[in-house]
Amino acid sequence: MKFFSNLFKPKLKHPEDYYNVTITDEFVRVEHPKIKTEQIAWSEIEVIKLINTDKGPWAPDIWLTLIGKNSGCVIPQGAKGYDEVYEIVSKYENFDFEKVIESMTCTDNRDFLLWRK
């Protein structure tokens, strides 16, 4: 019986499953098999945004974006590591939780500024 349940069980991956997020004390790195690796040092982050798109469900539609002068990275919501990065940056002084809520209720293509150094 297990054979039949495994035979008909979908094995589809979500787009976010292809992203690999590495978190260290010094930096955040985001890797994807078809996209250039991005990395930013925690100390270099100057802007944090959530970017909403209308690409879901075929592509990630909410991105946590960490921006510095010379580097940055985007992490799709749902990727392994997203929650850990969000947990860290949400503790930054003056982090705007109201913009997070606004982003989560938005279906438009929009950027939401969460924090600026």
Sine and cosine of phi, psi and omega as CSV:
sin_phi,cos_phi,sin_psi,cos_psi,sin_omega,cos_omega
0.00,0.00,-0.60,0.80,0.02,-1.00
-0.88,0.47,-0.54,0.84,0.04,-1.00
-0.83,0.56,-0.72,0.69,-0.04,-1.00
-0.94,0.34,-0.60,0.80,0.02,-1.00
-0.92,0.38,-0.60,0.80,0.05,-1.00
-0.95,0.32,-0.55,0.84,-0.01,-1.00
-0.89,0.45,-0.62,0.79,-0.07,-1.00
-0.98,-0.19,0.05,1.00,0.01,-1.00
-0.98,0.20,0.82,-0.57,0.00,-1.00
-0.92,0.40,0.62,-0.79,0.00,-1.00
-0.88,-0.48,0.53,0.85,-0.01,-1.00
-0.97,0.26,0.63,-0.78,0.09,-1.00
-0.99,-0.16,0.56,-0.83,0.12,-0.99
-0.98,0.19,0.47,-0.88,0.00,-1.00
-0.82,0.58,-0.57,0.82,-0.03,-1.00
-0.92,0.39,-0.39,0.92,-0.04,-1.00
-0.92,0.39,-0.31,0.95,-0.03,-1.00
-1.00,0.09,-0.13,0.99,-0.01,-1.00
-1.00,-0.04,0.69,-0.72,0.05,-1.00
-0.89,-0.45,0.89,-0.46,-0.02,-1.00
-0.96,-0.27,0.83,-0.56,0.06,-1.00
-0.94,-0.34,0.78,-0.62,-0.02,-1.00
-0.85,-0.52,0.82,-0.57,0.09,-1.00
-0.81,-0.59,-0.01,-1.00,0.07,-1.00
-0.93,0.37,-0.38,0.92,-0.07,-1.00
-0.99,-0.16,-0.54,0.84,-0.15,-0.99
-0.45,-0.89,0.15,-0.99,0.17,-0.98
-0.86,-0.51,0.74,-0.67,0.03,-1.00
-0.81,-0.58,0.66,-0.75,0.03,-1.00
-0.83,-0.56,0.82,-0.57,0.00,-1.00
-0.84,-0.54,0.54,-0.84,0.04,-1.00
-0.56,-0.83,0.62,-0.78,-0.07,-1.00
-0.88,0.47,-0.37,0.93,-0.06,-1.00
-0.88,-0.48,0.11,0.99,-0.05,-1.00
-0.77,-0.63,0.55,-0.83,0.01,-1.00
-0.86,0.51,0.67,-0.74,0.02,-1.00
-0.90,0.43,0.68,-0.73,0.03,-1.00
-0.88,-0.48,0.53,-0.85,-0.01,-1.00
-0.46,-0.89,0.58,-0.81,0.10,-0.99
-0.59,-0.80,0.65,-0.76,0.09,-1.00
-0.97,0.23,0.61,-0.79,0.03,-1.00
-0.81,0.59,-0.65,0.76,-0.06,-1.00
-0.94,0.34,-0.27,0.96,-0.03,-1.00
-1.00,-0.09,-0.11,0.99,-0.04,-1.00
-0.92,0.38,0.82,-0.58,0.02,-1.00
-0.91,-0.41,-0.45,0.90,-0.04,-1.00
-0.63,-0.78,0.64,-0.77,0.10,-1.00
-0.80,-0.60,0.78,-0.63,0.00,-1.00
-0.73,-0.68,0.35,-0.94,0.32,-0.95
-0.95,-0.33,0.76,-0.65,0.03,-1.00
-0.91,-0.41,0.86,-0.52,0.03,-1.00
-0.99,-0.17,0.66,-0.75,0.08,-1.00
-0.78,-0.63,0.16,-0.99,0.05,-1.00
-0.96,-0.26,0.45,0.89,-0.08,-1.00
-1.00,0.09,-0.30,0.96,-0.04,-1.00
-0.93,0.37,0.46,-0.89,0.13,0.99
-1.00,-0.05,0.09,1.00,-0.05,-1.00
-0.99,0.15,-0.26,0.96,0.07,-1.00
-0.55,-0.84,0.36,-0.93,0.04,-1.00
-0.85,0.53,0.61,-0.79,-0.03,-1.00
-0.89,-0.46,-0.04,1.00,0.14,-0.99
-0.73,-0.68,0.78,-0.62,-0.08,-1.00
-0.82,-0.58,0.79,-0.61,0.18,-0.98
-1.00,0.10,0.85,-0.53,-0.14,-0.99
-0.89,-0.45,0.84,-0.54,0.02,-1.00
-0.94,-0.35,0.85,-0.52,-0.15,-0.99
-0.83,-0.55,0.73,-0.68,0.11,-0.99
-0.81,-0.58,-0.02,-1.00,0.00,-1.00
-0.90,0.44,-0.69,0.72,-0.10,-1.00
-0.86,-0.51,0.10,1.00,-0.02,-1.00
-0.41,-0.91,0.12,-0.99,0.03,-1.00
0.08,-1.00,0.13,-0.99,0.09,-1.00
-0.39,-0.92,0.41,-0.91,0.05,-1.00
-0.85,-0.52,0.67,-0.74,-0.05,-1.00
-0.81,-0.59,0.87,-0.50,0.01,-1.00
-0.95,0.30,0.66,-0.75,0.08,-1.00
-0.87,0.49,0.71,-0.70,-0.03,-1.00
0.98,-0.20,-0.28,0.96,0.05,-1.00
-0.95,0.31,0.56,-0.83,0.07,-1.00
-0.89,0.45,0.84,-0.55,-0.04,-1.00
0.94,-0.34,-0.36,0.93,0.00,-1.00
-0.83,0.55,-0.76,0.65,-0.07,-1.00
-0.88,0.47,-0.62,0.79,0.01,-1.00
-0.91,0.41,-0.69,0.73,0.02,-1.00
-0.91,0.42,-0.71,0.70,0.02,-1.00
-0.85,0.52,-0.69,0.73,0.00,-1.00
-0.85,0.53,-0.65,0.76,0.00,-1.00
-0.93,0.35,-0.79,0.61,-0.11,-0.99
-0.95,0.30,-0.42,0.91,0.00,-1.00
-0.94,0.35,-0.19,0.98,0.05,-1.00
-1.00,0.00,-0.07,1.00,0.04,-1.00
-0.90,0.44,0.62,-0.78,0.01,-1.00
-0.86,0.52,0.72,-0.70,0.00,-1.00
0.95,0.32,0.34,0.94,0.10,-0.99
-0.88,0.47,0.73,-0.69,-0.14,-0.99
-1.00,-0.09,1.00,-0.06,-0.01,-1.00
-0.94,0.35,-0.44,0.90,0.04,-1.00
-0.90,0.44,-0.59,0.81,0.04,-1.00
-0.94,0.34,-0.52,0.86,0.07,-1.00
-0.90,0.45,-0.74,0.68,0.01,-1.00
-0.88,0.47,-0.68,0.74,0.02,-1.00
-0.87,0.48,-0.66,0.75,0.03,-1.00
-0.89,0.45,-0.67,0.74,-0.06,-1.00
-0.93,0.36,-0.32,0.95,0.02,-1.00
-0.97,-0.25,0.15,0.99,-0.07,-1.00
-0.97,-0.26,0.67,-0.75,0.06,-1.00
-0.91,-0.42,0.12,0.99,0.00,-1.00
-1.00,-0.02,0.25,-0.97,0.15,-0.99
-0.98,0.21,0.96,-0.27,-0.06,-1.00
-0.50,-0.87,0.44,-0.90,0.13,-0.99
-0.96,-0.27,0.60,-0.80,0.03,-1.00
-0.80,-0.60,0.92,-0.39,0.01,-1.00
-0.96,0.27,0.88,-0.47,-0.03,-1.00
-0.99,-0.16,-0.51,0.86,-0.09,-1.00
-0.28,-0.96,0.58,-0.81,0.11,-0.99
-0.68,-0.74,0.70,-0.71,-0.02,-1.00
-0.90,0.43,0.00,0.00,0.00,0.00
